[in-house]
Amino acid sequence: MQTILNTPQAPAHDALVEKKSEFIGDAAHVATLDEALAFVETIRERHPKARHVAYAAVCGGADGRLSERMSDDGEPSGTAGKPILDVLKQSGTTDCVVAVTRYFGGILLGSGGLVRAYSSAASLAMKAAQVARIMVARRYRVRLEYPQLARFQQVLAQVGGRQADETYGANVVLTAVIPLDAAVRFEERVRETFNAAVTPDPMDLVSIPVPVAE
């Protein structure tokens, strides 16, 4: 799976003109379908005179389940939202929303023409986006004594993990984010390093975007 890194505040953007109608594609990274809807509303506000703002969004995937949402926004059924969604699905993209804004040029395109135009505008927006691959990771809650922290951080580095959500009190309580394919090795390394005195508590699976080098 992959995603894009462009934010809703600075989405990937491109446009085309088909028989005097302008189709403007905007693509952004979102974590939830509610964020996708909020993004579409900002696009509507940006284009108050546009005839249609169709969109599609895909979110999730860390647990193997994807959530989708789309809208034709008044275009004939299946001619706008579905072509946009197909672009996302065919590229294997998740945690992403694409909105295509149409300014009507006075010439009817027919169902086939609309499908091609919305699909092309969505594809152009995605081509303009910064792509990242999705890494599935396991989160762990870990409690450490202060003298154990530096050694634990070495173990994290060895398995390609990272540290987050630290709380410093009588002990250090933190969240460790570990690539899923290194999770078993991480648990073994912690047991060996601390003689079973430290036990990582498994939490949920999360999707981590990793930028793709150009």
Number of C-alpha atoms within 10 A of each C-alpha: 17 21 30 28 22 20 15 21 10 12 23 23 22 20 18 16 14 15 12 13 18 19 26 23 30 28 34 27 28 25 15 17 20 12 17 27 19 13 24 24 14 12 18 18 11 11 15 10 11 16 17 21 26 26 29 29 31 27 22 18 18 19 11 6 8 12 13 17 17 22 20 20 15 12 16 13 12 15 23 30 27 21 26 32 23 15 20 25 15 8 13 13 24 27 29 29 36 32 34 31 26 24 17 17 14 9 10 12 15 10 15 9 14 20 19 17 26 28 24 21 29 32 23 20 22 28 14 17 22 18 20 18 19 22 17 20 21 20 24 22 17 18 19 18 13 13 10 15 15 10 12 19 14 12 19 19 12 13 17 13 21 15 17 13 9 14 12 11 9 9 14 16 19 18 20 23 24 27 21 17 13 15 19 12 15 21 19 12 18 19 15 12 14 13 10 13 10 18 17 19 13 15 13 11 18 20 22 17 18 15 15 12 7 5
